[in-house]
Structures are given as structure tokens and as C-alpha cells.
Amino acid sequence: MQMRFAQTRFAKSWLGRPLFTGIAVGLFLLLVAPSAILADVKIDGQVVRAETKTLTAVFERGVLTSLVRKSDAKEVVHSSAKDKIAVYLIYPFAEAVPLGKETTDSFIPHRINDHRVEVRIQAYDGDGILTISDDPETGDVIVEPNAYTSRPGMRSVRWMLSGIDPTLNLIAPFFQGIDLPLEDPLIKNSYWYWPHRWEAGMAILQGAKGGFWVHCEDLRFLYKSLQVGTADDARCLGFDTDAFGPIDNNISAGGLAWRINVYDGDWKIPAARYREWMRVAYQMDKRPRPAWEKDIKFALAWCPIDLPLLDELAKRIAPNKILLHVTAFRKTGRSQGYPDFTPTPEGAAFIKKAQAMGFHVTAHCPALDIDPRSPEYELIRDFQYRELENKKIIGWTWRGEGPVPESNNDRQDHKGQTVNMRLHGGSSMWRSILAENILALAEAVNLDSVFLDVTMNNHNVYNCFVENYTPTTGMMELIRTMGALGKGLVVTGEGRNEIVMQDEAFGQVHLFKSWHENLPGLEKLKTCPLGEFMFGPWCRAFGYNRLTGRTPAEEFRMKMQLEQGSVPTITIRSADEIRNPNAGVKLMLDLAAK
């Protein structure tokens, strides 16, 4: 901004002096602002060419046909507008309708200025504008797809990036970070929605000497998704801008800009840029963090109520370096009776002793779940999540896989089985009820930290807006409300992404599609500590489940959690498992003791 202001003032001061103006302004721009000279977007017939200080990009019919890194003239994208399509309308259940498949479809570029071109799309199945621009300061090329149609039910507009160099791997924030070829069966033809599964709006394509990246800088928290490959073409990525639910009558989507740039070196270069953007955009330096957060060296997840266990742990590791995720303290039993968090006498005694010894206790309280038998349910049942596409109520049950009851009667008379409905965090009534119950627990046991379950579940839903909050902005408000209770609570939670990391000190992270059982082929997964690199400075990670070390599969899970950047974590059930640890538990204890 300062540079542009200076240029404007200089130019105005020399208006009317033709002898000097051209030479002076030219020299000034050459010496002070070379990036302004190197960046432009031009129309060449039906082709749009963008040149910045870092790259050259060519677009035809919206297709990025060439992306060249200037540092070494490496072409990292090579595609053709003759057999590739760039813009799709996405409908429920993965129906992708291309714009550009008909011979009568047109893509007409219109110049806005030297740095911006709008490609006007007029197609058989819809219309739209694809804006191509540059950022002279950073060298980014920016693509913003917008589209509309007369057919209701449109979910997203997708910009497809094809022809990715076969030597480049995808590094993406899925389950805290993966580093895989696009053809890998673990990710081939897969769909990732933000922020639950795609934990930040970015993708990095890494080769031996560098690569390129795509990300958005979105402060409106628009819903977005990433399509990794298709059934017919693995070497492509689809960047979706989603419409807010409900989508039944929706006929348009757009408004999100995707930035593209190249780099030399490793993935930390583009990741550091995104991290710095988050630091500034989310005002992370102004968000308080507990003094003890950095001291934690070890975590016991799903900690049982077992007093001797505390004594055994204290013999191995200083208690003030241990985080205890305590779950079995409630009168109503595991996962039932929410939002009643009244502790049993034994639960209260365990928490108080742990805190007196110096352990950091974070008590398990779901952020969104409610037992439909609870009296509060009838008050707020209208604000339970429903799936965006099939409109089914979102919740969970220990009965097994499958939906929760859609019968109002059966939902509340579920024969003693565990059933929980998932409420919208935008409901001020739900936040008030949750706050009342968590504060009662905190005051009963002098608690200073609370674990909010399923905080990562703040994705697009059918009933997206409640009191003008989306699930994402509602979750942000919910976390901040719980953190402000009483004298203040340190909030931890399930999952770690660019939303919840803003106000949570710890996130309980999952292994790649392996919540309770190891995914076949998990041992072949190449992880990347991308989540730890981007979120770790503010929100640390600990492990999730099945970390007892009793089997080779669980021992593998423990080591993989370390690769994600988690503190050493175990999920044992008794003091004897500390007194006489197996190889997996011993490794975690030894690492923490160091």
C-alpha cells in the first residue's frame, strides 16, 4: 500500500511536465517497484497469459494449460483445453456437470485492467465468470470461479486444475498431513470437505527441487472442498467453492479466490507463508495461551478413574508435564445423559487429587452432542444438524454404523442404547445450556481446563444458518464462550484445523481414516507433519484412541501419532500398565521422560 501511494503521489506531482514525466516515472518504477513491471495479465485472442515475478501462466477456456516456474524454467503444469474442462457445476452425490463440453459453449475474455481479466462463460448447462488476476507484490496468479444455472440444487462451482507434473506429490492437510502421489490408492479420486476433513484451504505439489501450491486466503469462512483426481484422471485437483445449505433451490456458487504460485525448496516454504497469513489474519498474537501449554511432554487419553495410576505416572514423569484427558467421571455414564456433567464422588476425588499433584486435567464434555432423553432436548431440537445432501439428522450411536432414528418417538425411547444428536453451535440457547453445565462442573472440582468433543465437526449442513451463524462461526463462538467461563478455562478439543486451533490449546488428532481400526494399507501412508508445522505454534496435538501398545497394530498407531507431531500419548486402563509397561507404552514414557 505504501508503494502504491508513493507512486500515485509522484505521478500526480509531475503531471503537465512532459519532458520529465516519462523518464522520471519509468526510472522510479524500475528502481523501486520492479514487481509492478513484471506482473501483468494479457489477452491473446482466446488465450489469457499471466506473467509475474515468479511464474508464467497460460489459460485457455479457463484451463490452466501451462504453469512455468521462472527460477529454472520448469513447467509444473501442462494441459490442453482441447480435452480438458476447467469449470464444473457440482450437484448432490458427486454429480459434476461440465461447462465447455458443447461446441456452442464459449469462453470470452474481457480486459478489466493490466492485472485482471474476466472470462465470460456462456454454456449449454450454465453460465459464469472466471476471473484471472495477479498480485504484483507476491507474484501469485489468482483464479476466482463463479457460476450459475437455471437448474436448482447446485452445490458448488469447481475449478479443475489438470496436467500436474507426474514427478510432484500432493502434500495436503488431511489428518494432519499426507505426502503421496496423486495416483496413490489412499487418496485417488477422493473428496475432502473443509474444515472437518480438509483442515486448511491449501494444497502443495512437491517435487525434488520445489513445486507449486494453491491456497485461498478466506476470512469469510466460506465452505470449500478439494477433489483429488477423478476416476479417469489422477493428475488433477478440483477446487470447489460451496454454496451454503440448504441447496435445494440454489442456482449459483462462487466468490472464493484461489491463489497459485511456485517455489524452490521444500514444502515448508509455502506452508510458512500460509501460517504467517493465519497468524496475521486470525490475530493469533492477541489470543491468550496457558503458560503450561509448552511444558506438556506426555498425554493419557481416555484416562480411567484409578487413583494408583496417578502415583505410578508421577514416578515416571513430572505431573506438571502430563495432560490427563479424563472421561469416566460422570454420574450418567459414558456418552449418556449429555449435557449433564455432574461427577461421581469417585470422579471428583480423582480430578481433585490429580490437580493437587500437579497434573493438568482436561475433562471431557461434548461441544455439540445431546442425549435426546435430556429435558433440554425438546427446547432446542429444531437446531440439530442435518446432512447437506440427504437431509438426515446428524448424530451417532453405539449400535453401529448407520443413521440415528428419524422417528421422534424412537429417538427418545432408544431402549437404553447410546444415542446422541448433534446440535448447531450457532444456537445461543444451546451455548447457554452447555455453558451452565460446564461451569457447574468446573466449580465443583475447581477445574481449569475442559475438553470439547467433536469441535472439528463444523462443516456445511442443510440447516447452515442459525441466528446468522454457520456451523463454523457458531463453533468459534462456542469455543470462546466456554473458554470465558468463570475465571477462564483452557479449552482442548477433538481434531485440529485452522478454525479450532485459533482458541484451543490442544487438539486430539486422528490417524488417516483410522479412528478405531487401522485402515488397510495404513502402513504404506507417508505422513507429513504439515498440521504440526502450521498449527503447532498455537495448538499442540495429542493422540486419540487404541494406543495401548498391546498389539503390533496399536504399537504402530502410537509411533504414527508421533509422526503427526503429537506428544507421546497412551490409552491404558490401569496403574499396572505403567508399573509393568509393554514395549509401546515404555517407548512413550521414555520419550516423555527425556
N, C-alpha and C positions, 0 to 999 in steps of 0.2 A: 504494500500500500504506500509506503514512504517513497519508493522508487517511482511509482506511477504519479504520485502527487508532484514530485520533483520534475518529472518530465513535462507534465502539464504546465506547471508554472513557468518553466524555462521556455517552452514553446510560445506561450502567450506573451511573455515579455519581449520576444523578438519578432512578433507579428508586425508586418509593414516594413521590415528591413530585409528585402530580398537578397541583398548582396551577401549577408552573413547567415541568414536563417538556415539554408540548406546545408552548408558546410558545418555550422556550429551544432545543429541538432544531430546531424549524421555522426560527427565525432563523439558527441556526448553519448548517444545510444551505443556506439561501437565500444567505447571505453567503459561505460557504467552499466549498460544493460544488454550484454551480448545475447542473453536468452531471448529477448524480445525479437532480435533479428532472426534467430534460428528457429523460431516457432511460428508455424502458420498452417492453415488448413485451406486447401485449394480444390476447385472443381476442374476436372479434365474430362469433358464430355459427360459420361455417366459414372465416372470414377471420382472418388474423393481421396485426396492424398494429404496426409498429415505428417509434418516434419517438426520434430522438437530437438532439443539439445542432446537427447539420449537415443532417439529412435526415429525410424521412418515407418509409417503405416499406410497401407493402401486398402480402401474399401470399395467394393462393387456390389450393388444391390443389397447393401447392408452387411455383406460378408467381408470379414477381415481376411483378405486374400494374401496379404504379406505383412509380416512384422519383423523388422530388421533392427538388431542391436548395433548401434554405431561404433561402439568401442572396438569390436572385432569383425564387423560386417556379417555377423551370424544371423541367418534367417531362422527365427524360432517358431514362426507360424507360416505355413504355406498352404493355401487352399484355392478353390476355384468357385466362382459364382455360377458356373455352368451346371455343376452337380451338387452344390451345397445351398442350403437355405439358412438365412440368419435369424429371421423373426417368426415366432410361433405364437399362436393363441393357445393357452393351456386350459383345458376343461377338466371337470372331476374325473378321477380314476385314470389319470395319466393320458387322457386324450390330447394329442398335440396336433393342432391344425396349422399347417404352414401358410405363410403369406409369401407368394412368389412362385408357386408351383404352376400356375396357369400362364400361358403365353401372353395373355392380355394384362397380366399384373405388371404394374410399373413402379419404379423406384426413381423418383426425380429429385436430384439435389438442388437446393436453393441456398445461395450465399446469404448469411446474416452479417458477417464481418470477416476480417482476416483470420480470426481464430475460431469461427463457428460456422458449421454448415448443417442445414436440416434436410434430411432425405425424406421426401413426402412419399408415403407408401399408399398405393391405391390398388387393392387386390380383390379377388373374387369373394374371399371369405372375411374380409375386414380391411380396415384402413389404419393408418397411423403415421407417426413421425419418429424417425430415428435421428437423434441429434449427435453429431460428431464434433468435438471441440478439443482444444489443447489447453494446457496450463503452462504458460511460458516459464513460470518460476520453478516448477518441479520437473517439467518435461513429460508429464503424463498426457496420454490421449484419453479422452473421456467419451464414453458411449452411453447415451440415455435412450432406451426404447420406450415408446408409448404407443398403445394401440387400442382400437375399439371395433365393435361389430354390432350388428343388429340382433345377434343370437344371444339370448340371456344365458347365464350360468358360467360365464368366463371366470376362471380362477386367477390366471396370471398372464403376463406377457413375458416371453422368453427370448433372450438374445443368445444365439448359439455361436460359440467360438470353435471352429473346426480346424483341422490341419495342424494340430500341435506336434511339434518336432518329436519323433519317436525316441529320442535319447533323453527326454525330460520326464521326470517323475512328478506325481502330484503330492505336494505337501499341503495338508489341509487340517483345520481344527475340527476333526471328527474324533470323539472320545479322547480329547486332549492332544491329538496329533498323530497323523499317519504319514508315511513316506513310501509310496507304492507306484508302480507303473499303472497307467490308466487301464491297461488290459487285465490287471490282477483280478481274479475271481472274487476277492473280498470287496471290491468296490465297483467292478464293471457293471454298467447300466444300473446305477443306484441313485437314489433320490434323497436329499438331505435338506430338511427344513430348519430354518433359523428361529430362535436361538437354541432350541432344545437339542437338535442333532448336529447342526452346523453352528459351532459355538462362537464364531465370529465371521463377519461377512467378507471373507478373503480366501483366495486360493493362490498357491505359489507353484510354479512349474520350474523344477530344479534340474540342472544338468551338471556336467563335470566342472564347468567354469562359470556357472551362473545360469540365468534363465530369464523368466519374466513373471509378472504377478498381475492379478486382478483383484481389486477390492473396492468397497464403497465407503464413503465417509458420511454416515447417515445418523443425524441427530433427531430425526423424526420417528425413529424406531419402526420403519415400515417393514412389513413381513416380506421375506425373501427366501429363496431356495436355490440349491445347486444340484443340477442334474449332471452326474458323472458318466459320460458316454451314453450310447444308445445300443439297442440290440444289434444294429447294423454297423455302428461306427464307434469304436472305443476311444479314438483320439479326439474327443471333443468335450466341451463343457457347456452346459446351459445355465445361464444366469437369469433367474426368474424374479420378477417383481410381482408380488401377490396383491390381490385386492383384499380388503378387509371383509371378513364374514359379516352377514350372510351373503353368499354369492349367487343365490337363486336367480335374481333379477339383474345381476351385474353384467355390464356390457363393455367395460373398459378396465385398463390397468396401466400403470407406469409411474413416472415421477421419481425414479431412482437412477442415479448416475454411477456407472461402473468405470473406475479409473484403471488404466493399463500402463505399465512401464516395464522396462528391462533393468537388469542389474548384472554386475560381475561379482563373483564370490559365492558365499553360501546363503541359505535361506534366512539366516538371522538378519541380513541386510533389509529385505522387505518387511520382515516381522518387526524389526526395531522401528521402522517408520510407522507401522500401524499402531504399535504400542505407544509411541510418542503422540500420535494423533489421539488415542484414547486418553492418555494422561491429561492432555490439554482440554479436549472436548468434554470429558466427563468430570473435569476439575478434581482429579484424583489427589492432588496435593492438599486439597482442603478437606478431605474425608478422614476423620479420625480412625486410628488403628490402635488396638490394645498394645501396651508396652511389651506384653509377654508373647505376642504372636511369633516373633522371630526366634524365641527361645525353644519352641516346641521341637523335639527330636524324635518323638515316638507317639503313636496313637493306638488305642484299643477301641475298635469299633464294636457296636452292639454289646457294650460292656455288661456283664451279668451283675446281679446284686450279690456279691460274695466278699465279705469283709476281709478274710485272709488273703484274698487276691491283692488287695491294696498293699499289704505288708510285704508280700513277695515281690511285687513290682518295685517298691521303694528300695529293696535290697539291690536291685539291678541298675536302676536309673533314678536320678533325682526327680521326685514327684513334680517339681515345677517345670520340668521339661516334657511332661506327658499330658496328652489330651485324652480324656475319657468321654467317649460318646455313649451316654447312658440311656438305655431304652426300657428296661424292665422294672421301672419304679412306680408304675401307676396301679391304682386300685382296680380299674376296669379291665385290666389285662391287655395283652399285646394287640395293638391295632384295632381295638374296640372301644366304643364309648367316647370317641372324639367329639367335641373338644374338651372333655373333662380330663384334666391333667393332675388330679388330686393324687398325691403319693401315698403309698402304703407306709406304715411305720418303719418297715424294713428298708424301703426305698429311701425314705427321708434320712434314716440313720446312715445309710451308705453314702449318700451325697454329702451329708454334713461331715462325716469322718474323712472322706476323700479331700474335701476342701480344706479341712483343718490340717491335713498332712501336706498340703501344697499342690495337690493335683488340680488341673484345670478341667472342670466338669461342664460339658455341654449337654443339656437334657433334650431328648427327642420329642418334638412337638410338630406335627404336620402343619404346613402352611395353608393347604387348601382342602384337606380331607375332612369329611364329617360323616359320622355314623348316622344313617337315616332314621335310626330309632331315637336319636337325641332330640330333646324337646326343641332345640334351636332350629332343627332342620325345616320344619314347616314354615318358620319365619322367613327363610331365605332360599327355599328350594327352587324358586324361579331363576336363580342365578348360578346353577350348576353348569359346568362346561358341557357343550355338545360338539361332537366332531364336525369339522368344517364341511365335509362332503356328504357323509351318510346321516349326519344329524343325531347319531346315537349319543346317549348320556355317557360322559367320560367318568370312569371310576375304576375300582379294582376289587377283586375278591380272591380269597384263598381257595375258592372252589376249583380254580384252574383258569386256563386261558378262556377268553370269551367276554362278552359284554356284561355289564351289570343289569339288573332287572329293569325293564321298561314299564312293568306293572307297578302302579303306585302302591298297591296293597302288598305285593310280594317284596318290593324294595324295603318295606318297613317290617315285614314279617319273614325274615330270612332264616328262620329255623336255627338260630344260634351261630350260623356261619359268618365269617368276617366279610362285611360289605362296606365300602366307603365310597361316597360320592365326592367329586372334585369340584370345588366352588371357585367362582371367579373372584380374583383378588381385587377387582375394581369395586366390589360391593363394600360400601362403608359400614354397613351393618355387620357383614362377616368380619371385617377387620376389627371392629369394636368388640364383637363376641370373642374373637381369638385373643385380642389384647387383654380382655378381662380375665380369661382363664390362664394365660401365660403369666400375667402379673401375679395372680394368686399363687401359682407355683413358685415363682421367683421369691416372693416374700415369705412363703412357708419354709423354704430351705436356704434362704439367703443366696440365691443363685445369681451368678454374674454372666452366664452365657446360655444361649438357647440354640438348639439345632432345629432348623425349619426344614422338614422333609419336602421333597419334590419341588424345590424352588426353581429348578431348571425347566419345569413344565409350564412355560408361559408363552406358548405358541399361538398361532392363528386358530380361531374356533368359529363355529357357526354364529354364536351369540357374542360377537367380538367386543362390542362396546357396552359397558355397564357404567353408568354415571360418567360417561366420556372417558373412561379408562379402557385400554385394551388389556388383554392378559399380561402383556409385558410391562406396560406402565403401571398397571394395578399391582403386579408383583413388586416392582420397585418401591411403590408407596407402602405396601405391606411390610417389606423388609425394614424400611426406615421407621415405620411405626413401632414394630416390635423392638427395634434397637433403641428406641427412645423411652421404653417403659421404665418406670421407677427411677433409679439412679443411672439408668443406662445398661443395656445388655449387649454383650459381644455376640453377634449373630454368625452362626455357621449354617451350612445347608448342604443339600444334596445336589451334586452337579457343580460345574464351574464353567461359566461362559462370560461373554463381555457384558452381560446385563447383571447377573447376580454378583460378579466379582467386585462391582462398584461398592457394595456395602456389606459384604460378607468377609470375615477374616479367614475362614477355612471352607473349602468345598470338598465334599466326599465324591470322588470321581470313580467312574465305571471303566471296566475293560471293554475293548471293542466288541460290541454286540454279545457280551458275555457277563450278564448281570449275575446269574446264579450258576450257570454251567458254561464251560469253555466251548466257544464256537469251534466247530470242526475247521481245522486249518489255522487256528489262532497262533500256533507256534511258528507259523510262517510270516506272521504280520511283522512288518518293520515299523516300529513306532518312531515318533519324532517328538521331543519334548517341547513342542510348539506352544501348548497351553501353559506350561510352566514358565516359558520364556516371556509370554505376553501377559499372563495374569498373575504369575507368581510374586511379582514385587508388591502386590496388594492383597491377594487372596491365595493362601497356601493350600496344598492338597493333602488329603489323606485317603486311605483305601476304603473299599466298600464292603465286600462280602466274600465268604468262602476263602478266608485267609488263615486257616488253622494250621497248615503245613502237614496235615495228616496223610495226604496222598501226594504223589508226584504232580498231579494236576493243580492242586492247591498251592504247592510249593512254587510251581511255575507262575501262578497268579500273583503271588507275593513279590516275586522278582520283577514281573511285568509292571506292577504298580510303582515300583521304584523307577523304572524307565520313564514313566509318565511324570515323574517329579514329585510323587507322594512321599511324605515322611514314612519311615518304616511302620507298617500297620499290621496288626494281628486281630483275629476274631475268636479268641479262645474262650472257654466257658468255665474254667476253674483255676484255683491257685496252683494246683499240682502241675498244670501245663506250663507254668512259669518256673516252678521248682525243679521240674524234670522236663525241660523243653525238647521237642523234636528238632530236627535239623533246620527246618524252615523258621520256626519260632526263634531258635537260638541265633540264626543269622540276623533276624530283625533286631533282637535285643543287643547283639554285639555291635551292629551298625549304629544303633542309637547311643550306646554307651561310649562310642568313640567321639 
